[in-house]
């Protein structure tokens, strides 16, 4: 799979309208006006994406979640703490790194529409405690067959317990039901083998999840990212994974 997001656009065509649903069991997200706007969540989720596995419950965030100040703060703190743990050793001061603030987190809980692109927030709970989250996007960069997950974060006390995999699996299954053919994720990471977390994440994406690196951008030492300055040479990696092989092969013809 040697192609990147720009080639997806070339092969599959640029999407100018709303992404279409492909599974009647799951209602498609409501269309938003062009530009940013509040998105309605799918009112019905099929059993394939119900997301309850043992004691971990995975579900979409709702507008009610966005009104819950305690939950919004907990999510914001969770994401920033998880990311700071991941960038420790890559940046000069991990506490300078801010992935998200409460205002943006509240907006993500409501769901966001940018023209053809529809973004949702996926949450993982154990009991009443939120333990992880990720974003899930349809029509990434306006390409109607390209989905994306990002802002993947699990509370440090619950990491390496399969919660990240559950969040990603939920997102992939939902995107598949909505007609997505290829999933994308991105990671700014140290690729010289000297950073244990970076090494683990690259192995996780490629060996555990089946994603392939399709594009790399060089990010030199001293680069500024989200309030922090890097102390290592890094690369911004773009990963792809085909989630609908039959549809992908048809698009290649």
TINULO-425499 format. One record per residue (C-alpha): x, z, y; residue number from 1; residue in one letter. Coordinates in steps of 0.25 Angstrom, whole numbers, plus 5000, padded with zeros to 4 digits. Each point is the difference from the previous one (the first is absolute). Layout:
// residues N
ATOM   c1   c3   c2   k r
ATOM    X    Z    Y NUM A
...
***
This chain:
// residues 253
ATOM   c1   c3   c2   k r
ATOM 5000 5000 5000   1 X
ATOM 5009 4995 5011   2 X
ATOM 4992 4999 5012   3 X
ATOM 4997 5009 5012   4 X
ATOM 4988 5003 5009   5 X
ATOM 5003 4988 5009   6 X
ATOM 4999 4991 4987   7 X
ATOM 4987 5006 4996   8 X
ATOM 4995 4995 5013   9 X
ATOM 5005 4986 4998  10 X
ATOM 4996 4999 4985  11 X
ATOM 4986 5007 5002  12 X
ATOM 4996 4997 5014  13 X
ATOM 4998 5009 5012  14 X
ATOM 4987 5007 4999  15 X
ATOM 4992 5000 5013  16 X
ATOM 4987 5006 4995  17 X
ATOM 4997 5013 4993  18 X
ATOM 5005 5003 4987  19 X
ATOM 4989 4997 4989  20 X
ATOM 4996 5009 4989  21 X
ATOM 5002 4995 4985  22 X
ATOM 4993 5011 4993  23 X
ATOM 4985 5002 5001  24 X
ATOM 5001 5014 4995  25 X
ATOM 5008 5004 5013  26 X
ATOM 4994 4997 5013  27 X
ATOM 5010 4994 5010  28 X
ATOM 5005 5007 5012  29 X
ATOM 4991 4998 5012  30 X
ATOM 5005 4989 5010  31 X
ATOM 5006 5005 5013  32 X
ATOM 5001 4993 5013  33 X
ATOM 5013 4993 5003  34 X
ATOM 5011 5010 5004  35 X
ATOM 5000 5014 4996  36 X
ATOM 4987 5007 4997  37 X
ATOM 4993 5011 4991  38 X
ATOM 4998 4995 4986  39 X
ATOM 4989 5004 4991  40 X
ATOM 5005 5004 4986  41 X
ATOM 4995 4993 4988  42 X
ATOM 4987 5008 4997  43 X
ATOM 5001 4998 4985  44 X
ATOM 5013 5000 4992  45 X
ATOM 5000 4995 4985  46 X
ATOM 5004 5009 4989  47 X
ATOM 5013 4993 4999  48 X
ATOM 5004 5006 5014  49 X
ATOM 4993 5013 4998  50 X
ATOM 5013 5007 5000  51 X
ATOM 4997 5013 4993  52 X
ATOM 5011 5003 4990  53 X
ATOM 5002 5014 4995  54 X
ATOM 5002 5010 5011  55 X
ATOM 5004 4989 5010  56 X
ATOM 4988 4993 5008  57 X
ATOM 5004 4988 5007  58 X
ATOM 4990 4994 5010  59 X
ATOM 4998 4993 5013  60 X
ATOM 5001 5008 5013  61 X
ATOM 4987 5000 5008  62 X
ATOM 4995 5001 5015  63 X
ATOM 4997 5015 4996  64 X
ATOM 5014 5002 4996  65 X
ATOM 5004 4995 5014  66 X
ATOM 4992 5010 5007  67 X
ATOM 5006 5011 4991  68 X
ATOM 5011 5005 5009  69 X
ATOM 5006 5009 4989  70 X
ATOM 5001 4989 4991  71 X
ATOM 5006 4990 5010  72 X
ATOM 5010 5010 5004  73 X
ATOM 5003 5003 4985  74 X
ATOM 5002 4985 4997  75 X
ATOM 5009 4998 5012  76 X
ATOM 5009 5011 4996  77 X
ATOM 5000 4995 4986  78 X
ATOM 5004 4986 5003  79 X
ATOM 5011 5004 5010  80 X
ATOM 5006 5011 4991  81 X
ATOM 5000 4990 4988  82 X
ATOM 5007 4989 5009  83 X
ATOM 5010 5010 5006  84 X
ATOM 5004 5004 4986  85 X
ATOM 5002 4985 4996  86 X
ATOM 5008 4997 5012  87 X
ATOM 5009 5012 4999  88 X
ATOM 5014 4995 4999  89 X
ATOM 4996 4987 5006  90 X
ATOM 4998 5004 5014  91 X
ATOM 5008 5010 5009  92 X
ATOM 4988 5010 5002  93 X
ATOM 4988 4999 4990  94 X
ATOM 4992 5009 5009  95 X
ATOM 5000 4989 5011  96 X
ATOM 4993 4990 4990  97 X
ATOM 4985 4999 5003  98 X
ATOM 4992 4991 4991  99 X
ATOM 4987 5003 5006 100 X
ATOM 4992 5008 5010 101 X
ATOM 4986 5007 4999 102 X
ATOM 4994 4989 5009 103 X
ATOM 5004 4989 4991 104 X
ATOM 4997 5008 4987 105 X
ATOM 4986 5002 5005 106 X
ATOM 4998 4985 5003 107 X
ATOM 5005 4997 4986 108 X
ATOM 4990 5009 4994 109 X
ATOM 4989 4992 5007 110 X
ATOM 5006 4987 4995 111 X
ATOM 5005 4989 5009 112 X
ATOM 4997 4985 5001 113 X
ATOM 5010 4990 5006 114 X
ATOM 4993 4987 4999 115 X
ATOM 5001 4995 4986 116 X
ATOM 5008 5013 4996 117 X
ATOM 4993 5012 4995 118 X
ATOM 5007 5013 4999 119 X
ATOM 4996 5013 4992 120 X
ATOM 5006 5013 4997 121 X
ATOM 5000 5005 4986 122 X
ATOM 5001 5015 4997 123 X
ATOM 5004 5009 4988 124 X
ATOM 4994 5014 4998 125 X
ATOM 5003 5011 4990 126 X
ATOM 4988 5009 5002 127 X
ATOM 4997 5001 5015 128 X
ATOM 5015 4998 5004 129 X
ATOM 5005 4986 5004 130 X
ATOM 5013 4997 4993 131 X
ATOM 5002 4985 5003 132 X
ATOM 4996 4987 5007 133 X
ATOM 5003 4986 5003 134 X
ATOM 4994 4988 5008 135 X
ATOM 4993 4989 4993 136 X
ATOM 4999 4987 5007 137 X
ATOM 4992 4987 4997 138 X
ATOM 5004 4987 5006 139 X
ATOM 5014 5005 5004 140 X
ATOM 5006 4992 5012 141 X
ATOM 4987 4991 5000 142 X
ATOM 5003 4995 4986 143 X
ATOM 4987 5001 4992 144 X
ATOM 5006 5001 4987 145 X
ATOM 5011 5010 5004 146 X
ATOM 4998 5015 4999 147 X
ATOM 5009 5011 5003 148 X
ATOM 5002 5015 4998 149 X
ATOM 5009 5008 5009 150 X
ATOM 5002 5014 5006 151 X
ATOM 5001 5006 4986 152 X
ATOM 5002 5015 5001 153 X
ATOM 4999 5011 4990 154 X
ATOM 5001 5015 5004 155 X
ATOM 5014 5004 4996 156 X
ATOM 4994 5011 4991 157 X
ATOM 4993 4989 4992 158 X
ATOM 5010 4989 4999 159 X
ATOM 5005 4994 4987 160 X
ATOM 4986 5003 4994 161 X
ATOM 4994 4987 4999 162 X
ATOM 4992 5001 5013 163 X
ATOM 5007 4989 5007 164 X
ATOM 4997 4991 4988 165 X
ATOM 4985 5004 5000 166 X
ATOM 4999 4996 5015 167 X
ATOM 5007 4987 4998 168 X
ATOM 4991 4997 4988 169 X
ATOM 4988 5003 5008 170 X
ATOM 5004 4991 5011 171 X
ATOM 5004 4988 4991 172 X
ATOM 4987 5001 4992 173 X
ATOM 4991 5000 5013 174 X
ATOM 5008 4988 5005 175 X
ATOM 4998 4993 4987 176 X
ATOM 4985 5002 5001 177 X
ATOM 5000 4994 5014 178 X
ATOM 5007 4987 4996 179 X
ATOM 5015 5004 5003 180 X
ATOM 5010 4992 4992 181 X
ATOM 5013 5006 5005 182 X
ATOM 5004 5014 5004 183 X
ATOM 5011 5003 5010 184 X
ATOM 5007 5013 5004 185 X
ATOM 5012 5002 5009 186 X
ATOM 5011 5011 5000 187 X
ATOM 5012 5002 5010 188 X
ATOM 5010 5005 4991 189 X
ATOM 5015 5002 4997 190 X
ATOM 5004 4990 4989 191 X
ATOM 5015 5004 4998 192 X
ATOM 4997 5010 4989 193 X
ATOM 5004 5012 5009 194 X
ATOM 4987 5006 5003 195 X
ATOM 4992 5006 4988 196 X
ATOM 4986 4999 5005 197 X
ATOM 5002 4985 5004 198 X
ATOM 5006 4997 4986 199 X
ATOM 4988 5007 4993 200 X
ATOM 4989 4993 5009 201 X
ATOM 5006 4986 4997 202 X
ATOM 5000 5003 4985 203 X
ATOM 4986 5005 5002 204 X
ATOM 4994 4988 5007 205 X
ATOM 5007 4990 4991 206 X
ATOM 5001 5007 4986 207 X
ATOM 4988 5009 5000 208 X
ATOM 4990 4991 5008 209 X
ATOM 5005 4986 4998 210 X
ATOM 5003 4996 5014 211 X
ATOM 5011 4990 5004 212 X
ATOM 5008 4999 5012 213 X
ATOM 4997 4987 5007 214 X
ATOM 5006 5002 5014 215 X
ATOM 5011 5009 5006 216 X
ATOM 5003 5003 5015 217 X
ATOM 5013 5007 5004 218 X
ATOM 4999 5013 5008 219 X
ATOM 5014 5004 5004 220 X
ATOM 5005 5014 5002 221 X
ATOM 4995 5005 5014 222 X
ATOM 4987 4994 4999 223 X
ATOM 4988 5007 5006 224 X
ATOM 4988 5003 4992 225 X
ATOM 4988 5008 5003 226 X
ATOM 5008 5010 5009 227 X
ATOM 5012 5001 4991 228 X
ATOM 5013 4993 4999 229 X
ATOM 5006 4995 4987 230 X
ATOM 5014 5005 4995 231 X
ATOM 5000 4989 4989 232 X
ATOM 4999 4985 4999 233 X
ATOM 4986 4998 4995 234 X
ATOM 4991 4988 4996 235 X
ATOM 4986 4998 5002 236 X
ATOM 4994 4995 4987 237 X
ATOM 4988 4992 4997 238 X
ATOM 4994 5001 4986 239 X
ATOM 4989 4992 4994 240 X
ATOM 4992 5001 4987 241 X
ATOM 4990 4990 4994 242 X
ATOM 4987 5008 4996 243 X
ATOM 4992 4987 4997 244 X
ATOM 5009 4991 4991 245 X
ATOM 4989 4990 4998 246 X
ATOM 4996 4998 5015 247 X
ATOM 5015 5000 5003 248 X
ATOM 5003 4989 4991 249 X
ATOM 4988 4992 5006 250 X
ATOM 5006 5002 5014 251 X
ATOM 5013 4994 4995 252 X
ATOM 4994 4987 4995 253 X
***
